[in-house]
Amino acid sequence: MSQLRPAIVLLLVLTLLTGAAYPLVTTTLAQWLFPAQANGSLIEQHGVVRGSEEIGQAFSQPGYFWGRPSATGDAPYNAMASSGSNLAASNPALDKAVTERVAALRSANPQASPTVPVELVTASASGLDPDISPAAALWQAPRVAAARKMTLEDVQAMIDRHTAHPLLPFIGEETVNVLQLNRALDALQQ
């Protein structure tokens, strides 16, 4: 009995600290310091949520930039089913999927270089990646410019404006958020 009482007291104290106090403090700080990110980085347009900056969306029309393929099961970019394809590099199913994606991209982008950027044919580990590299965006620029009847230079300038740079060059890579870029292009033509 002498060892049971301190164990129960310690359990209650740690439960209050780690189960109540810590989550309350971190949630309060997140809401105070980073309210947009704490609430899902949602993008609203005219009071309607159009998506999240942190979750990719499936674009397939020629006038839009396309993101990475999604491997989230039945519905692409399903945040409730976040996962990669888990196919090994030696798996024939992965080779077949990549070959089909390359063929589809080359068909949709006949004026682009035959070398398709790798992130346009491979899914990310979560299957939800909203970003592509500037090189992948530039590879698609001729198709988007033609479909939107814009000059290639104007589309490239939009890509440059929507390229996020890492705080320090050795910490990360430049990225382009596909949803934000596509929304900016839509805003130009309204």
N, C-alpha and C positions, 0 to 999 in steps of 0.2 A: 504494500500500500504506500510505502514511503517513496517508492520510485514512480508509482502511477500518477500521483498528484502533480509533480513537476512536469511529467510528460504531457499531461492534459493541459496544464497551464501554458506550456511552450507551444503546443498545438494551437490553442486558441489565439495566443499572441501572434504567431506566425501567420495564421489564417487571416487575422485582422490586418496585419501588415501587408502581406502579399496578395491577399484576396480582396481587400477593400481599399486600404490606404494607397498602395502603389498604383492600382488602376485608376483611382480617382484623381491622384496627382498628375499622372501622365496624360489622362484624358483632358483634364482642365488645362494643362500647359499646351497640349496640342491644339485645343480649340482656341486658345488665346494667342499663341505664337504663329500657328499655321492653320487657320480655319478652313481654307479651301482644300488643302491636302488632307486634313483630318476628316473631311466630309466627302472624300472620294474624287477630288479634282474634277468635279462635274462641269460640263460645258452646257450652258443654257442659251437658248435663242428664243426670244419673245416669250419668256417664262416657261419654255418647254425644255426638258433635259434632252440634249442631242447625243450625249456620250460622255466619256471620261477621257481626260488627257492620258490616263495610265492604261487604258485598254484599247487595243486595236479594233478596227471595224472593217468589214468586208466591203471593198469597193471593186466594182467590175466594169463600170462604164468607161469608155475611152477618155472622157473629159476629166477623169479623176486619177490621182496617183494611187497606186495599189501598194498595200503593205505586205508584210511577210505572210506566208501561208499560216493558217491556224490548224493546230492538231487537237482541238478541244472536243472531239467526238462529232456528234450529229450536226450541231450548229456551230459555225465558225465564230471564234472570239466569245464563246460562252464562258463568262467568268465563274459560273458555278461548276464548270468541269475543267478547270485549269490543269493542263498536263501537256507534256510533250508526246511525240509519237512513240518514243522508246524503241525506235528501230535503229539497230546498229549500222555502222557504215558498211558492213559486209552483207547486210540484208538485201536480197534482190527486190523486195517490195519498196525499199527506200530508193534504190536505183530507178525503178520503174516510175515512182511518183515524181522524182526529180526530172527524169527525162520528159515526162508528160508536161510538167510545169514549164520546163525550158521551151518545149515546142509551142505551148500556148502563149507564152510571153513573146517569143520570136514572131509568132503569127500576128499578135496584137500590136507589136512594135517593129514592123518590117524595116523602118528607116534607122533603127538603133543598131549599135554594134552587136555582132553575133555572140559576143561574150556577155552572158547575163550575170549580173551581180548575184553572188551566192545567197544573200539574205532574201532575195525574191523567190527562191526556189526551196528554201529550207525553213522549217518552223523553228521558233524559239523554244526554249525549255519549258516555258509556261504555256505557250500557244497563244499568248495574249499581247505580245510585244507591239506597242503602238508606233514604234520608230523604225526608220530605215536610215541608211547612210546617205550623205549628200550625193555620193556616186550613184546609188540606186535611184535616187530622185532624178538626177540629171539624165540617167539612162532612159527614163520614161518621159522626159520633157518634150521631145518632138511629138509624141502621140498626143499628149495633153494639149500642147500648143495648137496642133492641127484641129483637134476636136472642139476646142474653145475659140478657134479663129483668133488666136493671139500670136504675137511674134515669139519666136524661141527665146530671144533676149529678155522679153518681159517675164516669161515663165521662169527662166533661169534666175532673174532678179528676185522673184517671189521665193524661190528655193533658198537663195542666199539670205533673204530676210527671215526665213523661218528655220534656219540652221542654228541649233543650240550648240554652243561651244562649252567644253569642260572648263571648270574653274582653273585648273592647271593642266597643261597639255599631256603630262605623263599620267594623269589620273583616269582619263577616259577618252572617248572618241566623240567627234561631232555627230550629231543626229538630227533628223528631221521628223517631227511628229506629223504623221500622214493626215490625221483628222484635222489638225489645226491648219495645215497647208491647204487642204481641200476646202475648208470653210472660208479661208481667206480668198481663194479663187472664186468661190461662189459669191462672196461679198462684192468682188470687183464687178460682177456681171448683173448686179441687182439694180 
